[in-house]
Amino acid sequence: MTSKKNEIIVLKKALTPIHLWTIGVGIVISGNYFGWNFGLSQSGYLGMLIATIFMAIMYLTMTLGISELATMLPYAGGPYSFARRAMGRYVGFITGIGVVLQYVIAAPIIAIGIGGYISFLFPAVPTVVAAAFMYALFMGVHILGIKEYATIEMVLVFIALGLLVLMYFVGLPQIQVENLFPASGELVPGGFKGIWSALPYAMWLFLAIEMLPMLSEETRDVQKDMPKGLISGMVTLLILSVLTTTVAIGLAGIDTMTVAEDPLPAAIAAAFGNTYWLAQVLASVGLVGLIASFSGVILAYSRQVYALSRAGYLPSILSKMHKTRQTPYMAIILPGFIGLVLVILFNPDDLILISTFGALVSYITMNLSVLILRKKEPNLSRTFRTPLYPLTPIISLTLSVIAIFASFFANLTFFIVCLAVFAVASIYYWLWARHQINEDAPEERFAKEAAQEDSQITQTSIGSMTE
């Protein structure tokens, strides 16, 4: 089934490098405020630090690779469009499903974190009520437009960063070495398995920076600005991840951090008391970091759902655009309702495993896309080329494969659930989605043109050999 070209509505271009850096850091920054601490029970500080370093290397090398891909294929499909071009429709679709799973699941995780911080301040407010309010508020903001969202996000991110820096200045001099390195000598309680099981939680300190290529169609100069936004955002997150884990664990210790739903206020409270001014500030204003990420995650899932729907892989209702705001309002609203149901049904530590599994599927295919497209289409315009190629994508690919099996060790049940989701998605694709493709969607049209060029080159080569 093919739609008419005039049905493809172009997203509004409004983003600059500072917007991209802000959105990239903003969508991830909640990982510093909530989530990473659930991996500490078996890993300890040293094990978590090792897991964090490995995940930082994975994300940094992946960021360099997708910077190249984003300048070559500047479409809202992002990861889906990369894999679509390199490995065909089915792999593109599965990549897109991984991205959708990652962000639709990440939203309720962060919403639960917001509820935890609100409960620290107002115990009478239920988590579900706080989550529902956040969903309604930021779905409305995203329907208004990308520029309006980016302006709000910039304010939120600078406040969240300022609070983290304040915590570092207050907390670093008060760190207790025995909290980081126990006198018992058990530096990594679970040994190698402890580090392995901590990988999905260490990912939470970086997870979602890779969503920036989905904003390519809304970036003013994607060739120059996208690599700047991706790389500067990743470097910022790397610094924050080491400082946050060290200061929080050093102040409160492993036992407190492992069970804390509001880890940063809990860390300050453990060292200075619940009434200490910074504990109260982090619990109140610290919500800003979670809200910044929550809003960014809604942006991410809406753009991937929109791109897949526009191309025919998902029902067409999900690519409906607001007539005046030029925003994909149905791709914002419907997944939001799913996320709110998940808030009610699941615990955040289990949801993190599903979200990171979906993310890792897309990381594997994106790194493969860097390698395949260099060999398959070496003449594509690359205004940014991956440094140290092919070592860079190979490192990221290897670590992604290792990390995806960490979910097996963390929770076998949810590992099987993740596999089942992709099995159902595959059945859906082969029975329905592949027959509904919209050839006029930008990602599909570009891939089709490439296939035609390859065919012409092959025919020319055969003709030359015949002569």
C-alpha positions as a printed NumPy array, in Angstrom:
array([[  0.   ,   0.   ,   0.   ],
       [  1.524,   3.309,  -1.051],
       [  0.545,   6.742,   0.185],
       [  0.807,   9.879,  -1.87 ],
       [  3.886,  12.011,  -1.523],
       [  1.912,  15.057,  -0.453],
       [  0.868,  13.163,   2.666],
       [  4.459,  13.21 ,   3.961],
       [  4.631,  16.24 ,   6.246],
       [  8.075,  17.664,   7.019],
       [  8.939,  18.379,  10.652],
       [  9.862,  21.946,  11.564],
       [ 13.644,  22.732,  11.614],
       [ 14.467,  24.617,  14.795],
       [ 17.373,  22.948,  16.635],
       [ 20.953,  24.255,  17.009],
       [ 24.033,  22.595,  18.64 ],
       [ 23.181,  23.977,  22.094],
       [ 19.646,  22.593,  21.759],
       [ 21.03 ,  19.166,  20.794],
       [ 23.506,  19.146,  23.688],
       [ 20.738,  20.188,  26.065],
       [ 18.325,  17.519,  24.841],
       [ 21.056,  14.848,  24.794],
       [ 22.167,  15.551,  28.373],
       [ 18.619,  16.222,  29.517],
       [ 17.159,  12.934,  28.332],
       [ 19.869,  11.   ,  30.202],
       [ 20.422,  13.093,  33.31 ],
       [ 17.755,  11.299,  35.359],
       [ 20.118,   8.315,  35.294],
       [ 22.235,  10.249,  37.78 ],
       [ 19.24 ,  10.905,  40.028],
       [ 17.624,   7.455,  39.955],
       [ 18.075,   3.901,  38.652],
       [ 21.822,   3.217,  38.565],
       [ 21.847,   2.321,  42.277],
       [ 19.737,  -0.832,  41.805],
       [ 22.84 ,  -2.645,  40.505],
       [ 24.94 ,  -2.153,  43.626],
       [ 23.897,  -5.126,  45.764],
       [ 26.167,  -7.574,  43.932],
       [ 28.665,  -5.218,  42.336],
       [ 29.654,  -2.887,  45.163],
       [ 31.276,   0.463,  44.335],
       [ 34.278,  -0.951,  42.505],
       [ 32.155,  -3.346,  40.451],
       [ 29.73 ,  -0.55 ,  39.529],
       [ 32.636,   1.713,  38.598],
       [ 34.084,  -0.991,  36.321],
       [ 30.652,  -1.596,  34.762],
       [ 30.218,   2.171,  34.287],
       [ 33.584,   2.498,  32.541],
       [ 32.765,  -0.366,  30.168],
       [ 29.378,   1.155,  29.359],
       [ 30.96 ,   4.592,  28.906],
       [ 33.348,   3.105,  26.332],
       [ 30.429,   1.383,  24.593],
       [ 28.43 ,   4.6  ,  24.38 ],
       [ 31.356,   6.819,  23.417],
       [ 32.413,   4.565,  20.539],
       [ 28.773,   4.179,  19.449],
       [ 28.292,   7.957,  19.536],
       [ 31.184,   8.403,  17.116],
       [ 29.675,   5.824,  14.77 ],
       [ 26.138,   7.203,  14.775],
       [ 27.501,  10.711,  14.217],
       [ 28.655,   9.434,  10.834],
       [ 25.329,   7.708,  10.163],
       [ 23.266,  10.756,  11.153],
       [ 25.052,  13.016,   8.681],
       [ 24.555,  10.438,   5.905],
       [ 20.915,   9.607,   6.681],
       [ 19.359,  12.661,   8.365],
       [ 15.855,  11.326,   8.975],
       [ 13.465,  11.128,  11.936],
       [ 13.744,   7.331,  11.785],
       [ 17.266,   7.516,  13.225],
       [ 18.278,   3.956,  14.226],
       [ 15.513,   2.406,  12.107],
       [ 16.635,   4.308,   9.011],
       [ 20.3  ,   3.325,   9.526],
       [ 19.512,  -0.38 ,   9.805],
       [ 16.944,  -0.135,   6.986],
       [ 19.556,   1.228,   4.604],
       [ 22.267,  -1.233,   5.647],
       [ 20.351,  -4.489,   6.169],
       [ 16.869,  -4.176,   4.719],
       [ 13.325,  -3.655,   5.933],
       [ 13.001,  -6.441,   8.477],
       [ 16.167,  -5.514,  10.387],
       [ 15.154,  -1.849,  10.155],
       [ 11.763,  -2.698,  11.66 ],
       [ 13.261,  -4.806,  14.474],
       [ 15.678,  -1.966,  15.239],
       [ 12.758,   0.441,  15.407],
       [ 10.871,  -1.885,  17.756],
       [ 13.93 ,  -2.024,  20.019],
       [ 14.006,   1.784,  20.133],
       [ 10.267,   2.045,  20.81 ],
       [ 10.557,  -0.573,  23.568],
       [ 13.482,   1.304,  25.078],
       [ 11.754,   4.669,  25.329],
       [  8.15 ,   3.657,  25.956],
       [  9.434,   1.575,  28.9  ],
       [ 11.909,   4.248,  30.065],
       [  9.122,   6.805,  30.538],
       [  7.304,   4.894,  33.331],
       [ 10.642,   4.084,  35.008],
       [ 11.4  ,   7.785,  35.266],
       [  7.793,   8.53 ,  36.264],
       [  8.183,   6.102,  39.182],
       [ 11.408,   7.898,  40.124],
       [  9.559,  11.212,  40.082],
       [  6.941,   9.687,  42.375],
       [  9.69 ,   8.577,  44.778],
       [ 11.12 ,  12.083,  45.022],
       [  7.654,  13.604,  45.471],
       [  6.899,  11.077,  48.231],
       [ 10.081,  12.201,  50.   ],
       [  8.509,  15.657,  50.194],
       [  4.781,  14.853,  50.287],
       [  4.175,  11.292,  51.577],
       [  0.422,  11.575,  50.956],
       [  0.798,  11.925,  47.16 ],
       [  0.551,   8.501,  45.389],
       [  3.151,   7.677,  42.752],
       [  0.467,   7.022,  40.124],
       [ -1.07 ,  10.463,  40.621],
       [  2.313,  12.169,  40.212],
       [  3.091,  10.077,  37.12 ],
       [ -0.28 ,  10.819,  35.5  ],
       [  0.215,  14.546,  36.048],
       [  3.701,  14.432,  34.479],
       [  2.469,  12.489,  31.46 ],
       [ -0.4  ,  14.922,  30.848],
       [  1.8  ,  17.997,  31.286],
       [  4.625,  16.975,  28.975],
       [  2.5  ,  15.346,  26.317],
       [  0.899,  18.775,  26.067],
       [  4.292,  20.497,  25.832],
       [  5.417,  18.211,  23.009],
       [  2.217,  18.745,  21.08 ],
       [  2.9  ,  22.504,  21.232],
       [  6.184,  22.086,  19.334],
       [  9.874,  21.163,  19.336],
       [ 11.163,  24.7  ,  19.844],
       [  8.907,  25.249,  22.85 ],
       [ 10.066,  21.942,  24.323],
       [ 13.762,  22.726,  23.672],
       [ 13.476,  26.064,  25.48 ],
       [ 11.886,  24.462,  28.55 ],
       [ 14.405,  21.599,  28.441],
       [ 17.326,  24.014,  28.453],
       [ 16.136,  25.587,  31.703],
       [ 15.517,  22.188,  33.312],
       [ 18.913,  20.792,  32.32 ],
       [ 20.926,  23.739,  33.626],
       [ 19.102,  23.544,  36.974],
       [ 19.676,  19.763,  37.161],
       [ 23.367,  20.14 ,  36.289],
       [ 23.767,  22.923,  38.833],
       [ 22.324,  20.699,  41.564],
       [ 24.693,  17.846,  40.712],
       [ 27.695,  20.171,  40.804],
       [ 26.495,  21.534,  44.159],
       [ 26.26 ,  17.981,  45.505],
       [ 29.815,  17.258,  44.344],
       [ 31.207,  20.334,  46.115],
       [ 29.376,  19.577,  49.37 ],
       [ 29.782,  15.787,  49.248],
       [ 33.322,  15.142,  47.988],
       [ 35.081,  16.344,  51.207],
       [ 32.753,  14.148,  53.308],
       [ 33.252,  10.84 ,  51.477],
       [ 34.027,   7.878,  53.735],
       [ 36.641,   5.631,  52.125],
       [ 35.235,   2.56 ,  53.923],
       [ 31.922,   3.095,  52.11 ],
       [ 33.733,   2.751,  48.785],
       [ 36.264,   0.093,  49.784],
       [ 34.987,  -2.012,  52.746],
       [ 37.51 ,  -3.051,  55.375],
       [ 36.372,  -6.667,  54.861],
       [ 38.212,  -6.599,  51.538],
       [ 35.122,  -7.715,  49.609],
       [ 35.465,  -5.04 ,  46.912],
       [ 33.113,  -6.712,  44.414],
       [ 30.61 ,  -8.83 ,  46.426],
       [ 29.392, -10.827,  43.436],
       [ 32.744, -11.087,  41.666],
       [ 32.679, -11.201,  37.871],
       [ 28.953, -12.009,  37.897],
       [ 28.375,  -8.921,  40.057],
       [ 30.003,  -6.69 ,  37.465],
       [ 28.113,  -8.463,  34.686],
       [ 24.738,  -8.006,  36.39 ],
       [ 25.505,  -4.318,  37.036],
       [ 25.924,  -3.529,  33.324],
       [ 22.209,  -2.798,  32.596],
       [ 22.086,  -0.405,  35.556],
       [ 25.359,   1.285,  34.59 ],
       [ 23.799,   1.781,  31.148],
       [ 21.147,   3.9  ,  32.84 ],
       [ 23.797,   6.624,  33.317],
       [ 24.092,   6.993,  29.517],
       [ 21.003,   5.407,  28.023],
       [ 19.161,   7.596,  25.462],
       [ 21.982,   9.894,  24.244],
       [ 21.672,   7.948,  20.981],
       [ 18.183,   9.379,  20.387],
       [ 19.587,  12.634,  18.974],
       [ 19.727,  11.384,  15.338],
       [ 15.919,  11.082,  15.497],
       [ 15.924,  14.892,  15.591],
       [ 17.852,  15.185,  12.316],
       [ 14.829,  16.438,  10.373],
       [ 14.354,  19.151,  13.009],
       [ 18.025,  20.285,  13.098],
       [ 18.976,  23.418,  11.168],
       [ 22.388,  22.198,   9.936],
       [ 22.469,  18.482,  10.621],
       [ 25.818,  17.916,   8.889],
       [ 27.72 ,  20.135,  11.322],
       [ 25.49 ,  20.312,  14.362],
       [ 24.558,  16.663,  14.988],
       [ 28.138,  15.399,  15.659],
       [ 28.744,  18.394,  17.938],
       [ 25.602,  17.675,  19.948],
       [ 26.253,  13.932,  20.239],
       [ 29.921,  14.083,  21.215],
       [ 29.691,  17.033,  23.619],
       [ 26.686,  15.427,  25.313],
       [ 28.486,  12.101,  25.757],
       [ 31.6  ,  13.715,  27.261],
       [ 29.425,  15.613,  29.742],
       [ 27.624,  12.414,  30.784],
       [ 30.902,  10.53 ,  31.229],
       [ 32.152,  13.081,  33.753],
       [ 28.829,  13.139,  35.614],
       [ 28.585,   9.34 ,  35.856],
       [ 31.891,   8.891,  37.681],
       [ 31.32 ,  11.808,  40.061],
       [ 27.709,  10.904,  40.93 ],
       [ 28.352,   7.245,  41.741],
       [ 31.495,   8.039,  43.742],
       [ 29.984,  10.834,  45.824],
       [ 26.635,   9.119,  46.522],
       [ 28.138,   5.753,  47.525],
       [ 30.97 ,   7.442,  49.418],
       [ 28.468,   9.371,  51.549],
       [ 25.84 ,   6.699,  52.249],
       [ 27.379,   3.281,  51.577],
       [ 26.137,   0.333,  49.548],
       [ 23.323,  -0.819,  51.872],
       [ 21.553,   2.558,  51.8  ],
       [ 22.062,   3.188,  48.1  ],
       [ 20.857,  -0.24 ,  46.956],
       [ 17.31 ,   0.28 ,  48.248],
       [ 16.964,   4.057,  47.864],
       [ 14.191,   5.259,  45.543],
       [ 15.604,   8.78 ,  45.907],
       [ 19.367,   8.013,  46.004],
       [ 20.847,  11.517,  45.947],
       [ 18.751,  13.004,  48.775],
       [ 19.264,   9.723,  50.643],
       [ 23.046,  10.019,  50.232],
       [ 23.122,  13.584,  51.538],
       [ 20.707,  12.698,  54.354],
       [ 22.893,   9.752,  55.415],
       [ 25.869,  12.052,  55.823],
       [ 24.224,  15.244,  57.116],
       [ 20.719,  14.269,  58.319],
       [ 17.248,  14.405,  56.74 ],
       [ 16.794,  18.062,  57.637],
       [ 20.032,  19.204,  56.001],
       [ 19.251,  21.908,  53.455],
       [ 20.861,  20.132,  50.475],
       [ 18.877,  16.933,  51.111],
       [ 15.697,  18.981,  50.952],
       [ 16.862,  20.903,  47.878],
       [ 17.815,  17.713,  46.04 ],
       [ 14.493,  16.095,  46.897],
       [ 12.529,  19.106,  45.656],
       [ 14.526,  20.838,  42.945],
       [ 16.19 ,  17.498,  42.157],
       [ 12.929,  16.541,  40.52 ],
       [ 14.038,  18.814,  37.699],
       [ 16.595,  16.241,  36.514],
       [ 14.004,  13.49 ,  36.39 ],
       [ 11.489,  15.763,  34.68 ],
       [ 14.088,  16.779,  32.057],
       [ 14.699,  13.133,  31.175],
       [ 11.016,  12.236,  31.305],
       [ 10.209,  14.96 ,  28.815],
       [ 13.093,  13.894,  26.558],
       [ 11.963,  10.273,  26.57 ],
       [  8.494,  11.301,  25.383],
       [ 10.174,  13.165,  22.523],
       [ 12.247,  10.083,  21.648],
       [  9.452,   7.527,  21.563],
       [  7.161,   9.872,  19.656],
       [  9.716,  10.429,  16.87 ],
       [ 10.493,   6.739,  16.408],
       [  6.805,   5.75 ,  16.501],
       [  6.038,   8.556,  14.053],
       [  8.78 ,   7.461,  11.632],
       [  7.725,   3.795,  11.713],
       [  4.077,   4.738,  11.224],
       [  4.885,   7.177,   8.41 ],
       [  6.71 ,   4.359,   6.621],
       [  3.808,   1.922,   7.115],
       [  5.372,  -0.408,   9.698],
       [  2.957,   0.743,  12.411],
       [ -0.716,   1.784,  12.012],
       [ -1.146,   5.076,  10.152],
       [ -3.028,   6.707,  13.03 ],
       [  0.296,   7.007,  14.878],
       [  1.711,   9.407,  12.254],
       [ -1.184,  11.868,  12.344],
       [  0.144,  15.427,  12.613],
       [ -1.34 ,  18.395,  14.446],
       [ -2.627,  20.768,  11.768],
       [ -1.103,  23.951,  13.185],
       [  1.768,  22.788,  15.424],
       [  3.318,  20.26 ,  12.978],
       [  3.815,  17.705,  15.755],
       [  2.924,  13.959,  15.702],
       [  0.335,  14.164,  18.446],
       [ -0.95 ,  10.589,  18.245],
       [  2.598,   9.202,  18.516],
       [  2.897,  11.272,  21.683],
       [ -0.428,  10.376,  23.314],
       [ -1.053,   6.66 ,  22.69 ],
       [  2.328,   5.32 ,  23.927],
       [  1.899,   7.628,  26.927],
       [ -1.207,   5.758,  28.021],
       [  0.691,   2.457,  27.745],
       [  3.446,   3.863,  29.927],
       [  0.991,   4.966,  32.59 ],
       [ -0.402,   1.419,  32.799],
       [  3.152,   0.106,  33.274],
       [  3.641,   2.488,  36.2  ],
       [  0.796,   0.694,  37.968],
       [  1.851,  -2.866,  37.118],
       [  5.662,  -3.091,  37.428],
       [  8.655,  -2.258,  39.6  ],
       [ 11.285,   0.086,  38.109],
       [ 14.25 ,  -2.313,  38.522],
       [ 12.471,  -4.901,  36.343],
       [ 11.405,  -2.328,  33.744],
       [ 15.009,  -1.121,  33.439],
       [ 15.993,  -4.588,  32.194],
       [ 13.353,  -4.439,  29.425],
       [ 14.289,  -0.894,  28.415],
       [ 18.018,  -1.639,  28.247],
       [ 17.395,  -4.871,  26.306],
       [ 15.459,  -2.946,  23.649],
       [ 18.198,  -0.331,  23.536],
       [ 20.959,  -2.921,  23.1  ],
       [ 19.186,  -4.51 ,  20.128],
       [ 19.307,  -1.142,  18.373],
       [ 22.948,  -0.583,  19.418],
       [ 23.986,  -3.87 ,  17.825],
       [ 22.249,  -3.07 ,  14.537],
       [ 23.516,   0.537,  14.465],
       [ 27.128,  -0.542,  14.927],
       [ 26.665,  -3.167,  12.23 ],
       [ 25.226,  -0.447,   9.994],
       [ 28.395,   1.636,  10.335],
       [ 30.503,  -1.33 ,   9.221],
       [ 28.163,  -2.515,   6.458],
       [ 27.559,   0.9  ,   4.869],
       [ 31.288,   1.699,   4.769],
       [ 31.785,  -1.448,   2.689],
       [ 28.475,  -1.468,   0.807],
       [ 28.254,   2.258,  -0.025],
       [ 31.699,   3.819,   0.375],
       [ 30.797,   6.784,  -1.834],
       [ 27.934,   8.08 ,   0.322],
       [ 28.544,  11.656,   1.483],
       [ 30.114,  11.521,   4.949],
       [ 30.716,  14.993,   6.385],
       [ 31.751,  13.272,   9.634],
       [ 33.79 ,  10.08 ,   9.541],
       [ 34.12 ,   7.764,  12.547],
       [ 37.594,   8.125,  14.123],
       [ 39.73 ,   4.953,  14.312],
       [ 37.366,   3.053,  12.001],
       [ 36.777,   0.056,  12.005],
       [ 38.023,  -0.384,  15.604],
       [ 35.493,   2.096,  17.031],
       [ 32.248,   0.369,  15.912],
       [ 33.745,  -3.084,  16.602],
       [ 34.442,  -2.128,  20.244],
       [ 30.923,  -0.778,  20.691],
       [ 29.4  ,  -3.806,  18.964],
       [ 31.34 ,  -6.251,  21.155],
       [ 30.357,  -4.499,  24.378],
       [ 26.716,  -4.309,  23.248],
       [ 26.602,  -8.071,  22.691],
       [ 28.198,  -8.672,  26.104],
       [ 25.762,  -6.292,  27.81 ],
       [ 22.637,  -7.784,  26.249],
       [ 23.333, -11.114,  27.935],
       [ 23.812,  -9.366,  31.277],
       [ 20.011,  -9.233,  31.427],
       [ 20.07 , -13.044,  31.546],
       [ 22.05 , -12.931,  34.777],
       [ 20.046, -10.058,  36.251],
       [ 16.593, -11.632,  35.727],
       [ 15.974, -14.662,  33.512],
       [ 12.193, -14.111,  33.47 ],
       [ 12.458, -10.638,  31.998],
       [ 15.144, -11.778,  29.558],
       [ 12.604, -14.29 ,  28.195],
       [  9.887, -11.6  ,  28.16 ],
       [ 12.144,  -9.424,  25.999],
       [ 12.777, -12.263,  23.56 ],
       [  9.015, -12.915,  23.397],
       [  8.328,  -9.261,  22.54 ],
       [ 10.654,  -9.432,  19.545],
       [  9.192, -12.787,  18.479],
       [  5.687, -11.282,  18.448],
       [  6.983,  -8.214,  16.588],
       [  8.549, -10.478,  13.947],
       [  5.272, -12.356,  13.409],
       [  3.457,  -9.022,  13.099],
       [  5.976,  -7.845,  10.503],
       [  5.793, -10.92 ,   8.272],
       [  2.01 , -11.236,   8.445],
       [  0.998,  -7.563,   8.143],
       [  3.533,  -4.729,   8.263],
       [  5.636,  -5.703,   5.234],
       [  2.541,  -5.441,   3.043],
       [  1.763,  -1.874,   4.194],
       [  5.033,  -0.102,   3.376],
       [  4.765,   3.533,   2.249],
       [  7.374,   3.864,  -0.504],
       [  7.205,   7.674,  -0.282],
       [  8.417,   7.877,   3.329],
       [ 11.889,   9.524,   3.288],
       [ 13.723,   6.516,   4.757],
       [ 12.06 ,   4.118,   2.305],
       [ 12.488,   6.371,  -0.715],
       [ 16.183,   6.889,  -0.014],
       [ 16.781,   3.142,   0.438],
       [ 14.849,   2.387,  -2.755],
       [ 16.937,   4.881,  -4.733],
       [ 20.092,   3.231,  -3.405],
       [ 18.837,  -0.19 ,  -4.517],
       [ 18.099,   1.172,  -7.996],
       [ 21.593,   2.67 ,  -8.212],
       [ 23.129,  -0.67 ,  -7.175],
       [ 21.062,  -2.417,  -9.842],
       [ 22.207,   0.03 , -12.527],
       [ 25.85 ,  -0.391, -11.499],
       [ 25.48 ,  -4.195, -11.649],
       [ 23.854,  -4.06 , -15.093],
       [ 26.586,  -1.728, -16.352],
       [ 29.274,  -4.065, -15.034],
       [ 27.627,  -7.094, -16.671],
       [ 27.317,  -5.156, -19.927],
       [ 31.001,  -4.238, -19.852],
       [ 31.982,  -7.844, -19.206],
       [ 29.784,  -9.02 , -22.105],
       [ 31.394,  -6.559, -24.49 ]])
